């Protein structure tokens, strides 16, 4: 039985919004089509392509448009 390594979520600040994946820190080889993530429901989202989890940093306030 293999154990998948646990990758910590990517923590985002208000200045990182709108959130999207792949993020600028990801290597080019792991690139996929850009997906915008909705963090307004619960403060976290998972990329449907690569499974990367994104969360809002504690205290981050989302501003409505």
mmCIF file of the N, C-alpha and C atoms, coordinates in Angstrom:
data_MODEL
# 
_entry.id   MODEL 
# 
loop_
_atom_site.group_PDB 
_atom_site.id 
_atom_site.type_symbol 
_atom_site.label_atom_id 
_atom_site.label_alt_id 
_atom_site.label_comp_id 
_atom_site.label_asym_id 
_atom_site.label_entity_id 
_atom_site.label_seq_id 
_atom_site.pdbx_PDB_ins_code 
_atom_site.Cartn_x 
_atom_site.Cartn_y 
_atom_site.Cartn_z 
_atom_site.occupancy 
_atom_site.B_iso_or_equiv 
_atom_site.pdbx_formal_charge 
_atom_site.auth_seq_id 
_atom_site.auth_comp_id 
_atom_site.auth_asym_id 
_atom_site.auth_atom_id 
_atom_site.pdbx_PDB_model_num 
ATOM 1   N N  . UNK A 1 1  ? 0.861   -1.166 0.000   1.00 0.00 ? 1  UNK A N  1 
ATOM 2   C CA . UNK A 1 1  ? 0.000   0.000  0.000   1.00 0.00 ? 1  UNK A CA 1 
ATOM 3   C C  . UNK A 1 1  ? 0.910   1.232  0.000   1.00 0.00 ? 1  UNK A C  1 
ATOM 4   N N  . UNK A 1 2  ? 0.708   2.135  -0.969  1.00 0.00 ? 2  UNK A N  1 
ATOM 5   C CA . UNK A 1 2  ? 1.503   3.355  -1.011  1.00 0.00 ? 2  UNK A CA 1 
ATOM 6   C C  . UNK A 1 2  ? 0.744   4.490  -0.332  1.00 0.00 ? 2  UNK A C  1 
ATOM 7   N N  . UNK A 1 3  ? 1.506   5.362  0.299   1.00 0.00 ? 3  UNK A N  1 
ATOM 8   C CA . UNK A 1 3  ? 0.921   6.502  0.991   1.00 0.00 ? 3  UNK A CA 1 
ATOM 9   C C  . UNK A 1 3  ? 1.247   7.755  0.187   1.00 0.00 ? 3  UNK A C  1 
ATOM 10  N N  . UNK A 1 4  ? 0.220   8.499  -0.176  1.00 0.00 ? 4  UNK A N  1 
ATOM 11  C CA . UNK A 1 4  ? 0.402   9.728  -0.927  1.00 0.00 ? 4  UNK A CA 1 
ATOM 12  C C  . UNK A 1 4  ? 0.908   10.816 0.021   1.00 0.00 ? 4  UNK A C  1 
ATOM 13  N N  . UNK A 1 5  ? 2.005   11.506 -0.347  1.00 0.00 ? 5  UNK A N  1 
ATOM 14  C CA . UNK A 1 5  ? 2.504   12.555 0.546   1.00 0.00 ? 5  UNK A CA 1 
ATOM 15  C C  . UNK A 1 5  ? 1.481   13.675 0.698   1.00 0.00 ? 5  UNK A C  1 
ATOM 16  N N  . UNK A 1 6  ? 1.406   14.194 1.890   1.00 0.00 ? 6  UNK A N  1 
ATOM 17  C CA . UNK A 1 6  ? 0.461   15.267 2.169   1.00 0.00 ? 6  UNK A CA 1 
ATOM 18  C C  . UNK A 1 6  ? 1.064   16.613 1.756   1.00 0.00 ? 6  UNK A C  1 
ATOM 19  N N  . UNK A 1 7  ? 0.398   17.285 0.847   1.00 0.00 ? 7  UNK A N  1 
ATOM 20  C CA . UNK A 1 7  ? 0.855   18.587 0.383   1.00 0.00 ? 7  UNK A CA 1 
ATOM 21  C C  . UNK A 1 7  ? 0.014   19.652 1.076   1.00 0.00 ? 7  UNK A C  1 
ATOM 22  N N  . UNK A 1 8  ? 0.664   20.592 1.756   1.00 0.00 ? 8  UNK A N  1 
ATOM 23  C CA . UNK A 1 8  ? -0.110  21.623 2.451   1.00 0.00 ? 8  UNK A CA 1 
ATOM 24  C C  . UNK A 1 8  ? -0.847  22.511 1.456   1.00 0.00 ? 8  UNK A C  1 
ATOM 25  N N  . UNK A 1 9  ? -1.991  23.051 1.850   1.00 0.00 ? 9  UNK A N  1 
ATOM 26  C CA . UNK A 1 9  ? -2.741  23.933 0.957   1.00 0.00 ? 9  UNK A CA 1 
ATOM 27  C C  . UNK A 1 9  ? -1.970  25.214 0.667   1.00 0.00 ? 9  UNK A C  1 
ATOM 28  N N  . UNK A 1 10 ? -2.272  25.816 -0.471  1.00 0.00 ? 10 UNK A N  1 
ATOM 29  C CA . UNK A 1 10 ? -1.696  27.109 -0.841  1.00 0.00 ? 10 UNK A CA 1 
ATOM 30  C C  . UNK A 1 10 ? -2.529  28.167 -0.126  1.00 0.00 ? 10 UNK A C  1 
ATOM 31  N N  . UNK A 1 11 ? -1.891  28.969 0.717   1.00 0.00 ? 11 UNK A N  1 
ATOM 32  C CA . UNK A 1 11 ? -2.596  29.993 1.489   1.00 0.00 ? 11 UNK A CA 1 
ATOM 33  C C  . UNK A 1 11 ? -2.566  31.310 0.721   1.00 0.00 ? 11 UNK A C  1 
ATOM 34  N N  . UNK A 1 12 ? -3.728  31.904 0.525   1.00 0.00 ? 12 UNK A N  1 
ATOM 35  C CA . UNK A 1 12 ? -3.863  33.116 -0.262  1.00 0.00 ? 12 UNK A CA 1 
ATOM 36  C C  . UNK A 1 12 ? -4.237  34.321 0.589   1.00 0.00 ? 12 UNK A C  1 
ATOM 37  N N  . UNK A 1 13 ? -3.693  35.462 0.221   1.00 0.00 ? 13 UNK A N  1 
ATOM 38  C CA . UNK A 1 13 ? -4.043  36.750 0.829   1.00 0.00 ? 13 UNK A CA 1 
ATOM 39  C C  . UNK A 1 13 ? -5.043  37.450 -0.103  1.00 0.00 ? 13 UNK A C  1 
ATOM 40  N N  . UNK A 1 14 ? -5.633  38.533 0.360   1.00 0.00 ? 14 UNK A N  1 
ATOM 41  C CA . UNK A 1 14 ? -6.574  39.296 -0.469  1.00 0.00 ? 14 UNK A CA 1 
ATOM 42  C C  . UNK A 1 14 ? -5.899  39.796 -1.749  1.00 0.00 ? 14 UNK A C  1 
ATOM 43  N N  . UNK A 1 15 ? -4.612  40.094 -1.680  1.00 0.00 ? 15 UNK A N  1 
ATOM 44  C CA . UNK A 1 15 ? -3.891  40.586 -2.861  1.00 0.00 ? 15 UNK A CA 1 
ATOM 45  C C  . UNK A 1 15 ? -3.689  39.504 -3.921  1.00 0.00 ? 15 UNK A C  1 
ATOM 46  N N  . UNK A 1 16 ? -3.899  38.230 -3.572  1.00 0.00 ? 16 UNK A N  1 
ATOM 47  C CA . UNK A 1 16 ? -3.747  37.117 -4.513  1.00 0.00 ? 16 UNK A CA 1 
ATOM 48  C C  . UNK A 1 16 ? -5.033  36.843 -5.298  1.00 0.00 ? 16 UNK A C  1 
ATOM 49  N N  . UNK A 1 17 ? -6.090  37.537 -4.972  1.00 0.00 ? 17 UNK A N  1 
ATOM 50  C CA . UNK A 1 17 ? -7.385  37.303 -5.614  1.00 0.00 ? 17 UNK A CA 1 
ATOM 51  C C  . UNK A 1 17 ? -7.535  38.152 -6.865  1.00 0.00 ? 17 UNK A C  1 
ATOM 52  N N  . UNK A 1 18 ? -8.208  37.697 -7.902  1.00 0.00 ? 18 UNK A N  1 
ATOM 53  C CA . UNK A 1 18 ? -8.945  36.445 -7.966  1.00 0.00 ? 18 UNK A CA 1 
ATOM 54  C C  . UNK A 1 18 ? -7.992  35.252 -8.025  1.00 0.00 ? 18 UNK A C  1 
ATOM 55  N N  . UNK A 1 19 ? -8.355  34.198 -7.332  1.00 0.00 ? 19 UNK A N  1 
ATOM 56  C CA . UNK A 1 19 ? -7.520  33.009 -7.243  1.00 0.00 ? 19 UNK A CA 1 
ATOM 57  C C  . UNK A 1 19 ? -7.642  32.179 -8.510  1.00 0.00 ? 19 UNK A C  1 
ATOM 58  N N  . UNK A 1 20 ? -6.511  31.640 -8.939  1.00 0.00 ? 20 UNK A N  1 
ATOM 59  C CA . UNK A 1 20 ? -6.527  30.756 -10.102 1.00 0.00 ? 20 UNK A CA 1 
ATOM 60  C C  . UNK A 1 20 ? -5.437  29.708 -9.974  1.00 0.00 ? 20 UNK A C  1 
ATOM 61  N N  . UNK A 1 21 ? -5.619  28.626 -10.694 1.00 0.00 ? 21 UNK A N  1 
ATOM 62  C CA . UNK A 1 21 ? -4.646  27.553 -10.754 1.00 0.00 ? 21 UNK A CA 1 
ATOM 63  C C  . UNK A 1 21 ? -4.431  27.234 -12.224 1.00 0.00 ? 21 UNK A C  1 
ATOM 64  N N  . UNK A 1 22 ? -3.215  27.009 -12.680 1.00 0.00 ? 22 UNK A N  1 
ATOM 65  C CA . UNK A 1 22 ? -1.997  26.935 -11.910 1.00 0.00 ? 22 UNK A CA 1 
ATOM 66  C C  . UNK A 1 22 ? -1.586  28.301 -11.399 1.00 0.00 ? 22 UNK A C  1 
ATOM 67  N N  . UNK A 1 23 ? -0.901  28.299 -10.270 1.00 0.00 ? 23 UNK A N  1 
ATOM 68  C CA . UNK A 1 23 ? -0.447  29.560 -9.687  1.00 0.00 ? 23 UNK A CA 1 
ATOM 69  C C  . UNK A 1 23 ? 0.965   29.879 -10.191 1.00 0.00 ? 23 UNK A C  1 
ATOM 70  N N  . UNK A 1 24 ? 1.415   31.108 -10.059 1.00 0.00 ? 24 UNK A N  1 
ATOM 71  C CA . UNK A 1 24 ? 2.724   31.508 -10.590 1.00 0.00 ? 24 UNK A CA 1 
ATOM 72  C C  . UNK A 1 24 ? 3.907   30.722 -10.024 1.00 0.00 ? 24 UNK A C  1 
ATOM 73  N N  . UNK A 1 25 ? 3.769   30.111 -8.855  1.00 0.00 ? 25 UNK A N  1 
ATOM 74  C CA . UNK A 1 25 ? 4.871   29.373 -8.257  1.00 0.00 ? 25 UNK A CA 1 
ATOM 75  C C  . UNK A 1 25 ? 5.012   27.955 -8.812  1.00 0.00 ? 25 UNK A C  1 
ATOM 76  N N  . UNK A 1 26 ? 4.024   27.485 -9.570  1.00 0.00 ? 26 UNK A N  1 
ATOM 77  C CA . UNK A 1 26 ? 4.076   26.119 -10.091 1.00 0.00 ? 26 UNK A CA 1 
ATOM 78  C C  . UNK A 1 26 ? 5.036   26.028 -11.270 1.00 0.00 ? 26 UNK A C  1 
ATOM 79  N N  . UNK A 1 27 ? 5.767   24.914 -11.376 1.00 0.00 ? 27 UNK A N  1 
ATOM 80  C CA . UNK A 1 27 ? 6.683   24.757 -12.511 1.00 0.00 ? 27 UNK A CA 1 
ATOM 81  C C  . UNK A 1 27 ? 5.918   24.611 -13.823 1.00 0.00 ? 27 UNK A C  1 
ATOM 82  N N  . UNK A 1 28 ? 6.522   25.050 -14.906 1.00 0.00 ? 28 UNK A N  1 
ATOM 83  C CA . UNK A 1 28 ? 5.880   25.030 -16.217 1.00 0.00 ? 28 UNK A CA 1 
ATOM 84  C C  . UNK A 1 28 ? 5.452   23.622 -16.626 1.00 0.00 ? 28 UNK A C  1 
ATOM 85  N N  . UNK A 1 29 ? 6.236   22.604 -16.268 1.00 0.00 ? 29 UNK A N  1 
ATOM 86  C CA . UNK A 1 29 ? 5.911   21.240 -16.681 1.00 0.00 ? 29 UNK A CA 1 
ATOM 87  C C  . UNK A 1 29 ? 4.601   20.739 -16.086 1.00 0.00 ? 29 UNK A C  1 
ATOM 88  N N  . UNK A 1 30 ? 4.164   21.317 -14.984 1.00 0.00 ? 30 UNK A N  1 
ATOM 89  C CA . UNK A 1 30 ? 2.924   20.858 -14.356 1.00 0.00 ? 30 UNK A CA 1 
ATOM 90  C C  . UNK A 1 30 ? 1.730   21.733 -14.726 1.00 0.00 ? 30 UNK A C  1 
ATOM 91  N N  . UNK A 1 31 ? 1.885   22.518 -15.764 1.00 0.00 ? 31 UNK A N  1 
ATOM 92  C CA . UNK A 1 31 ? 0.857   23.465 -16.167 1.00 0.00 ? 31 UNK A CA 1 
ATOM 93  C C  . UNK A 1 31 ? -0.383  22.761 -16.738 1.00 0.00 ? 31 UNK A C  1 
ATOM 94  N N  . UNK A 1 32 ? -1.511  23.395 -16.572 1.00 0.00 ? 32 UNK A N  1 
ATOM 95  C CA . UNK A 1 32 ? -2.783  22.941 -17.142 1.00 0.00 ? 32 UNK A CA 1 
ATOM 96  C C  . UNK A 1 32 ? -3.595  24.186 -17.463 1.00 0.00 ? 32 UNK A C  1 
ATOM 97  N N  . UNK A 1 33 ? -4.745  24.061 -18.137 1.00 0.00 ? 33 UNK A N  1 
ATOM 98  C CA . UNK A 1 33 ? -5.548  25.268 -18.429 1.00 0.00 ? 33 UNK A CA 1 
ATOM 99  C C  . UNK A 1 33 ? -5.882  26.022 -17.145 1.00 0.00 ? 33 UNK A C  1 
ATOM 100 N N  . UNK A 1 34 ? -5.908  27.360 -17.236 1.00 0.00 ? 34 UNK A N  1 
ATOM 101 C CA . UNK A 1 34 ? -6.195  28.187 -16.063 1.00 0.00 ? 34 UNK A CA 1 
ATOM 102 C C  . UNK A 1 34 ? -7.636  27.982 -15.608 1.00 0.00 ? 34 UNK A C  1 
ATOM 103 N N  . UNK A 1 35 ? -7.778  27.777 -14.304 1.00 0.00 ? 35 UNK A N  1 
ATOM 104 C CA . UNK A 1 35 ? -9.077  27.597 -13.667 1.00 0.00 ? 35 UNK A CA 1 
ATOM 105 C C  . UNK A 1 35 ? -9.190  28.648 -12.580 1.00 0.00 ? 35 UNK A C  1 
ATOM 106 N N  . UNK A 1 36 ? -10.266 29.430 -12.593 1.00 0.00 ? 36 UNK A N  1 
ATOM 107 C CA . UNK A 1 36 ? -10.499 30.399 -11.517 1.00 0.00 ? 36 UNK A CA 1 
ATOM 108 C C  . UNK A 1 36 ? -11.247 29.702 -10.400 1.00 0.00 ? 36 UNK A C  1 
ATOM 109 N N  . UNK A 1 37 ? -10.861 30.008 -9.169  1.00 0.00 ? 37 UNK A N  1 
ATOM 110 C CA . UNK A 1 37 ? -11.376 29.309 -7.994  1.00 0.00 ? 37 UNK A CA 1 
ATOM 111 C C  . UNK A 1 37 ? -12.268 30.218 -7.157  1.00 0.00 ? 37 UNK A C  1 
ATOM 112 N N  . UNK A 1 38 ? -13.388 29.688 -6.718  1.00 0.00 ? 38 UNK A N  1 
ATOM 113 C CA . UNK A 1 38 ? -14.332 30.424 -5.886  1.00 0.00 ? 38 UNK A CA 1 
ATOM 114 C C  . UNK A 1 38 ? -14.081 30.082 -4.425  1.00 0.00 ? 38 UNK A C  1 
ATOM 115 N N  . UNK A 1 39 ? -13.528 31.042 -3.687  1.00 0.00 ? 39 UNK A N  1 
ATOM 116 C CA . UNK A 1 39 ? -13.222 30.831 -2.273  1.00 0.00 ? 39 UNK A CA 1 
ATOM 117 C C  . UNK A 1 39 ? -14.275 31.447 -1.358  1.00 0.00 ? 39 UNK A C  1 
ATOM 118 N N  . UNK A 1 40 ? -15.367 31.935 -1.937  1.00 0.00 ? 40 UNK A N  1 
ATOM 119 C CA . UNK A 1 40 ? -16.368 32.653 -1.141  1.00 0.00 ? 40 UNK A CA 1 
ATOM 120 C C  . UNK A 1 40 ? -17.252 31.731 -0.303  1.00 0.00 ? 40 UNK A C  1 
ATOM 121 N N  . UNK A 1 41 ? -17.216 30.451 -0.543  1.00 0.00 ? 41 UNK A N  1 
ATOM 122 C CA . UNK A 1 41 ? -18.036 29.504 0.222   1.00 0.00 ? 41 UNK A CA 1 
ATOM 123 C C  . UNK A 1 41 ? -17.138 28.630 1.076   1.00 0.00 ? 41 UNK A C  1 
ATOM 124 N N  . UNK A 1 42 ? -16.825 29.091 2.258   1.00 0.00 ? 42 UNK A N  1 
ATOM 125 C CA . UNK A 1 42 ? -16.018 28.297 3.176   1.00 0.00 ? 42 UNK A CA 1 
ATOM 126 C C  . UNK A 1 42 ? -14.544 28.647 3.197   1.00 0.00 ? 42 UNK A C  1 
ATOM 127 N N  . UNK A 1 43 ? -14.094 29.507 2.298   1.00 0.00 ? 43 UNK A N  1 
ATOM 128 C CA . UNK A 1 43 ? -12.707 29.953 2.332   1.00 0.00 ? 43 UNK A CA 1 
ATOM 129 C C  . UNK A 1 43 ? -11.688 28.998 1.752   1.00 0.00 ? 43 UNK A C  1 
ATOM 130 N N  . UNK A 1 44 ? -12.144 27.964 1.029   1.00 0.00 ? 44 UNK A N  1 
ATOM 131 C CA . UNK A 1 44 ? -11.195 27.066 0.384   1.00 0.00 ? 44 UNK A CA 1 
ATOM 132 C C  . UNK A 1 44 ? -11.785 26.530 -0.910  1.00 0.00 ? 44 UNK A C  1 
ATOM 133 N N  . UNK A 1 45 ? -10.891 26.077 -1.798  1.00 0.00 ? 45 UNK A N  1 
ATOM 134 C CA . UNK A 1 45 ? -11.302 25.499 -3.082  1.00 0.00 ? 45 UNK A CA 1 
ATOM 135 C C  . UNK A 1 45 ? -10.216 24.537 -3.536  1.00 0.00 ? 45 UNK A C  1 
ATOM 136 N N  . UNK A 1 46 ? -10.614 23.562 -4.334  1.00 0.00 ? 46 UNK A N  1 
ATOM 137 C CA . UNK A 1 46 ? -9.694  22.570 -4.869  1.00 0.00 ? 46 UNK A CA 1 
ATOM 138 C C  . UNK A 1 46 ? -9.709  22.645 -6.387  1.00 0.00 ? 46 UNK A C  1 
ATOM 139 N N  . UNK A 1 47 ? -8.519  22.648 -6.992  1.00 0.00 ? 47 UNK A N  1 
ATOM 140 C CA . UNK A 1 47 ? -8.407  22.682 -8.446  1.00 0.00 ? 47 UNK A CA 1 
ATOM 141 C C  . UNK A 1 47 ? -8.919  21.364 -9.025  1.00 0.00 ? 47 UNK A C  1 
ATOM 142 N N  . UNK A 1 48 ? -9.788  21.454 -10.014 1.00 0.00 ? 48 UNK A N  1 
ATOM 143 C CA . UNK A 1 48 ? -10.353 20.247 -10.617 1.00 0.00 ? 48 UNK A CA 1 
ATOM 144 C C  . UNK A 1 48 ? -9.362  19.520 -11.517 1.00 0.00 ? 48 UNK A C  1 
ATOM 145 N N  . UNK A 1 49 ? -8.291  20.172 -11.936 1.00 0.00 ? 49 UNK A N  1 
ATOM 146 C CA . UNK A 1 49 ? -7.282  19.524 -12.769 1.00 0.00 ? 49 UNK A CA 1 
ATOM 147 C C  . UNK A 1 49 ? -6.224  18.792 -11.951 1.00 0.00 ? 49 UNK A C  1 
ATOM 148 N N  . UNK A 1 50 ? -5.609  19.485 -10.999 1.00 0.00 ? 50 UNK A N  1 
ATOM 149 C CA . UNK A 1 50 ? -4.449  18.906 -10.315 1.00 0.00 ? 50 UNK A CA 1 
ATOM 150 C C  . UNK A 1 50 ? -4.694  18.574 -8.850  1.00 0.00 ? 50 UNK A C  1 
ATOM 151 N N  . UNK A 1 51 ? -5.820  19.008 -8.289  1.00 0.00 ? 51 UNK A N  1 
ATOM 152 C CA . UNK A 1 51 ? -6.140  18.689 -6.908  1.00 0.00 ? 51 UNK A CA 1 
ATOM 153 C C  . UNK A 1 51 ? -5.496  19.591 -5.876  1.00 0.00 ? 51 UNK A C  1 
ATOM 154 N N  . UNK A 1 52 ? -4.794  20.651 -6.319  1.00 0.00 ? 52 UNK A N  1 
ATOM 155 C CA . UNK A 1 52 ? -4.189  21.582 -5.366  1.00 0.00 ? 52 UNK A CA 1 
ATOM 156 C C  . UNK A 1 52 ? -5.290  22.270 -4.568  1.00 0.00 ? 52 UNK A C  1 
ATOM 157 N N  . UNK A 1 53 ? -5.102  22.335 -3.261  1.00 0.00 ? 53 UNK A N  1 
ATOM 158 C CA . UNK A 1 53 ? -6.080  22.972 -2.382  1.00 0.00 ? 53 UNK A CA 1 
ATOM 159 C C  . UNK A 1 53 ? -5.603  24.387 -2.079  1.00 0.00 ? 53 UNK A C  1 
ATOM 160 N N  . UNK A 1 54 ? -6.506  25.340 -2.197  1.00 0.00 ? 54 UNK A N  1 
ATOM 161 C CA . UNK A 1 54 ? -6.246  26.750 -1.905  1.00 0.00 ? 54 UNK A CA 1 
ATOM 162 C C  . UNK A 1 54 ? -7.130  27.167 -0.751  1.00 0.00 ? 54 UNK A C  1 
ATOM 163 N N  . UNK A 1 55 ? -6.566  27.920 0.198   1.00 0.00 ? 55 UNK A N  1 
ATOM 164 C CA . UNK A 1 55 ? -7.340  28.427 1.326   1.00 0.00 ? 55 UNK A CA 1 
ATOM 165 C C  . UNK A 1 55 ? -7.016  29.907 1.531   1.00 0.00 ? 55 UNK A C  1 
ATOM 166 N N  . UNK A 1 56 ? -7.953  30.604 2.139   1.00 0.00 ? 56 UNK A N  1 
ATOM 167 C CA . UNK A 1 56 ? -7.707  31.998 2.494   1.00 0.00 ? 56 UNK A CA 1 
ATOM 168 C C  . UNK A 1 56 ? -6.930  32.048 3.804   1.00 0.00 ? 56 UNK A C  1 
ATOM 169 N N  . UNK A 1 57 ? -5.981  32.954 3.873   1.00 0.00 ? 57 UNK A N  1 
ATOM 170 C CA . UNK A 1 57 ? -5.217  33.142 5.105   1.00 0.00 ? 57 UNK A CA 1 
ATOM 171 C C  . UNK A 1 57 ? -6.166  33.611 6.210   1.00 0.00 ? 57 UNK A C  1 
ATOM 172 N N  . UNK A 1 58 ? -5.901  33.231 7.450   1.00 0.00 ? 58 UNK A N  1 
ATOM 173 C CA . UNK A 1 58 ? -6.761  33.670 8.552   1.00 0.00 ? 58 UNK A CA 1 
ATOM 174 C C  . UNK A 1 58 ? -6.856  35.205 8.581   1.00 0.00 ? 58 UNK A C  1 
ATOM 175 N N  . UNK A 1 59 ? -8.077  35.683 8.729   1.00 0.00 ? 59 UNK A N  1 
ATOM 176 C CA . UNK A 1 59 ? -8.311  37.132 8.787   1.00 0.00 ? 59 UNK A CA 1 
ATOM 177 C C  . UNK A 1 59 ? -8.514  37.787 7.441   1.00 0.00 ? 59 UNK A C  1 
ATOM 178 N N  . UNK A 1 60 ? -8.366  37.042 6.335   1.00 0.00 ? 60 UNK A N  1 
ATOM 179 C CA . UNK A 1 60 ? -8.551  37.622 5.013   1.00 0.00 ? 60 UNK A CA 1 
ATOM 180 C C  . UNK A 1 60 ? -10.034 37.894 4.785   1.00 0.00 ? 60 UNK A C  1 
ATOM 181 N N  . UNK A 1 61 ? -10.338 39.101 4.335   1.00 0.00 ? 61 UNK A N  1 
ATOM 182 C CA . UNK A 1 61 ? -11.723 39.498 4.097   1.00 0.00 ? 61 UNK A CA 1 
ATOM 183 C C  . UNK A 1 61 ? -11.952 39.617 2.598   1.00 0.00 ? 61 UNK A C  1 
ATOM 184 N N  . UNK A 1 62 ? -12.995 38.940 2.112   1.00 0.00 ? 62 UNK A N  1 
ATOM 185 C CA . UNK A 1 62 ? -13.363 39.029 0.707   1.00 0.00 ? 62 UNK A CA 1 
ATOM 186 C C  . UNK A 1 62 ? -14.241 40.255 0.520   1.00 0.00 ? 62 UNK A C  1 
ATOM 187 N N  . UNK A 1 63 ? -13.939 41.039 -0.489  1.00 0.00 ? 63 UNK A N  1 
ATOM 188 C CA . UNK A 1 63 ? -14.746 42.230 -0.788  1.00 0.00 ? 63 UNK A CA 1 
ATOM 189 C C  . UNK A 1 63 ? -15.701 41.921 -1.910  1.00 0.00 ? 63 UNK A C  1 
ATOM 190 N N  . UNK A 1 64 ? -16.962 42.271 -1.721  1.00 0.00 ? 64 UNK A N  1 
ATOM 191 C CA . UNK A 1 64 ? -17.970 42.049 -2.762  1.00 0.00 ? 64 UNK A CA 1 
ATOM 192 C C  . UNK A 1 64 ? -17.810 43.112 -3.855  1.00 0.00 ? 64 UNK A C  1 
ATOM 193 N N  . UNK A 1 65 ? -18.163 42.728 -5.062  1.00 0.00 ? 65 UNK A N  1 
ATOM 194 C CA . UNK A 1 65 ? -18.081 43.665 -6.184  1.00 0.00 ? 65 UNK A CA 1 
ATOM 195 C C  . UNK A 1 65 ? -19.411 44.321 -6.412  1.00 0.00 ? 65 UNK A C  1 
# 
